[in-house]
Amino acid sequence: MTGFVKFLHLAALTAASAIVLATTTEAQTPRNCAPRDHVVLRLADGYGETRQSMGLGGDNAVVEVFASDQTGSWTITVTGVNGITCLVASGQGFEALAEELPAKGEDA
């Protein structure tokens, strides 16, 4: 996983998990949330975004980064154990990186 994607995941994990758990129940679905299959289809059809990476957050929430190589758009989603996916952040200028860790003893 690239440094940029790790940074996005770490920044979003705590806040996103809290948002999903605090605002999503079986009885209510916030406006920026929907069943995962609907969200994935909308990101693909509307923005050309595909899943670039994923990780497991707090309370078993799945954090995913979707992006389009064509347009540079990106979206971070969090899916709770109830199958509801919420949009956490989105933007432009996505760039896949393959950075190596600096050698031990060297400044970054």
N, C-alpha and C positions, 0 to 999 in steps of 0.2 A: 504494500500500500504506500502511496506517495506521501510525502510530507504535507502537501497542501490538503489532500483528502483527509489525512489524519487530523490536521488542524481543524478542518470543518467538522469532522465527527466529534472531536473532543469538545469543541465549542457548543455544539448542538445537543450532545447527549444529555446533560443534566437538565437544561431548560426544556428540551423537547420531551423527555420522559415525564417531567413534571406537568407539562401542558397536556399531554395525552391523558395521563392518569387523573388530573384534576378536572378536565373538561369533558371527557368522553365516558359515557356510561351506556348501558344497553338502551336506556330510554331516550337519550338525547345524543345528537351528533352535531358538533359545531359546524359552522359554515365552511371552514377550510378542511373538513374531514369527510371521508366517504369510505365505503368498502374498498380494500386494496386493489382488486381487479379493475374497478372503475378509475381509480387514480392512475394506475399504471397505463391503462388504455388512453386516458386523457393526455398524459405526459408524452406518450408515443405519437398519438395522432395530432395533437395540437402543437407540440413543440419539437418533435423528432428526438425526444430524449429517451435514452436507454439506461439501464442500471450500470453504473460504473464501479461501485463498491458497496459494501454493507458491513454491519457490525452489530453486536448485541449490546444494548444499553441496559440501564437499570430496569428492574421489574420485568425482565425478558422482552423489553420493547426492541424491535428491529429498526435500526437506523440505516437508511439507504441514501446514496447519492446517485441521482440520475443526471445525465448531461447529454448534450448534442455536440458531436464533433463538427457538424456543419455550421451551426449558428453560435456555438459557445454558451448557450443558455444552460443553467444548472438548477436543480431543485433538491433540497434535502427533505426527506420524509421520515416519519416515525410511525411504525405500526404496532399497536398494542396487542395483547393476547386475545382481545375480542375481534381481531381482524379489521379494525377500523384504522385507516391510514390518515395521518394529518400532515399537511404541508407546514414545514417549520421555517424554511428560508428558500429564497430563489434569487437568481441574479444572472449576470452576463460575464463573459470572459473566462469560461472554464478552460483549464489547461491541465492535461494529464502530465504529471511529473514522475520521474524515476530517480529520485535523489538518494544518494548513498549516505550512510552515517559517517561523520568525520572520524578519522583515525583517532584512537584514544591518545589523550595528551595534547591534541591540537585544538586550538580555539575554533569555534564554529564561524 
